[in-house]
Amino acid sequence: MYVAVKGGEAAIANAHRLLADRRRGDRAVPALRLDQIVEQLALGVDRVMSEGSLYDRELAALAVVQARGDMIEAIFLVRAYRTTLPRFGYTNPVDTGAMQVERRISATYKDLPGG
């Protein structure tokens, strides 16, 4: 069953304010700065950058803040942002039929069938 939602822009603005307030937490505690997150949560920031395929430490730290510490959500935020950026260039497809296989790697088989 579909029920129309009322409120429009005012409801969206209120939702944004509520989320920002919840994200901020107790105002008696100083807010985290991005440089603190970059330096003190370096592995988390690195994970967000690598999984999100966007290598910008401050942007990854901002995503961690916006995701309230949820690294998976931060990765999704970075990926979503990355899709809005212009591409720098394009690559030509590789003719894999002309490739010479030197080594096969598989996480499924210890010994690959056929070598």
C-alpha positions in Angstrom: 0.0 0.0 0.0 1.3 3.5 -0.9 0.8 6.3 1.5 1.7 9.9 0.4 4.3 11.5 2.6 3.7 15.2 3.5 6.2 17.8 4.6 8.2 18.3 1.4 11.3 20.5 1.8 10.6 21.4 5.4 10.6 17.7 6.4 13.9 17.2 4.5 15.5 20.2 6.1 14.4 19.0 9.6 15.7 15.5 8.8 19.1 17.0 7.9 19.2 19.0 11.1 18.3 16.0 13.2 21.0 13.9 11.5 23.6 16.7 12.0 22.6 16.9 15.7 22.9 13.2 16.2 26.2 13.1 14.3 27.6 15.8 16.5 26.8 14.1 19.8 27.3 15.7 23.2 28.2 19.4 22.6 30.1 19.5 25.9 32.7 17.3 24.2 35.0 19.0 21.6 34.2 18.0 18.0 36.7 15.8 16.2 38.8 17.7 13.6 39.6 16.0 10.2 43.3 16.1 10.9 42.7 14.2 14.1 40.8 11.5 12.2 43.5 11.3 9.4 46.3 10.9 12.0 44.6 8.8 14.7 42.4 6.6 12.6 44.9 6.2 9.7 44.0 2.6 9.0 40.3 3.4 8.8 41.0 6.3 6.5 43.2 4.1 4.3 40.5 1.5 4.1 37.9 4.0 3.1 40.2 5.4 0.4 41.2 2.0 -1.0 37.7 0.5 -0.9 36.2 3.7 -2.3 38.9 4.0 -5.0 39.4 7.7 -4.2 42.7 8.7 -2.7 42.1 11.8 -0.6 42.8 11.6 3.1 40.7 14.6 4.1 37.7 13.4 2.0 37.9 9.9 3.5 38.1 11.5 7.0 35.0 13.6 6.2 33.2 10.5 5.0 34.0 8.8 8.4 32.6 11.8 10.2 29.4 11.9 8.1 29.0 8.1 8.5 29.4 8.5 12.3 32.3 6.1 12.3 30.7 3.4 10.2 33.5 2.5 7.8 31.2 0.6 5.4 28.9 3.6 5.1 31.9 5.9 4.7 33.1 3.7 1.8 29.7 3.9 0.2 29.7 7.7 0.6 33.1 8.0 -1.0 32.0 5.7 -3.9 28.9 7.8 -4.4 30.9 11.0 -4.5 33.4 9.5 -6.9 30.7 8.8 -9.4 30.0 12.6 -9.6 33.5 13.5 -10.6 34.6 14.0 -14.2 36.9 11.3 -15.6 40.5 12.2 -16.4 40.8 9.8 -19.3 39.8 6.5 -20.8 41.7 3.3 -21.5 41.5 1.2 -24.5 40.2 -2.4 -24.0 42.9 -5.1 -23.9 42.8 -8.0 -26.2 43.0 -10.8 -23.7 43.1 -13.4 -26.4 46.6 -12.3 -27.2 47.8 -12.6 -23.6 50.3 -15.2 -22.5 49.3 -16.7 -19.1 52.3 -17.0 -16.8 50.5 -17.8 -13.5 47.0 -18.4 -12.4 45.8 -17.4 -9.0 42.6 -18.7 -7.4 41.1 -18.3 -4.0 38.7 -21.2 -4.7 41.1 -24.0 -5.8 44.4 -24.9 -4.2 45.5 -26.5 -7.4 43.8 -25.1 -10.5 42.3 -27.5 -13.0 44.4 -27.3 -16.1 47.4 -25.8 -14.5 
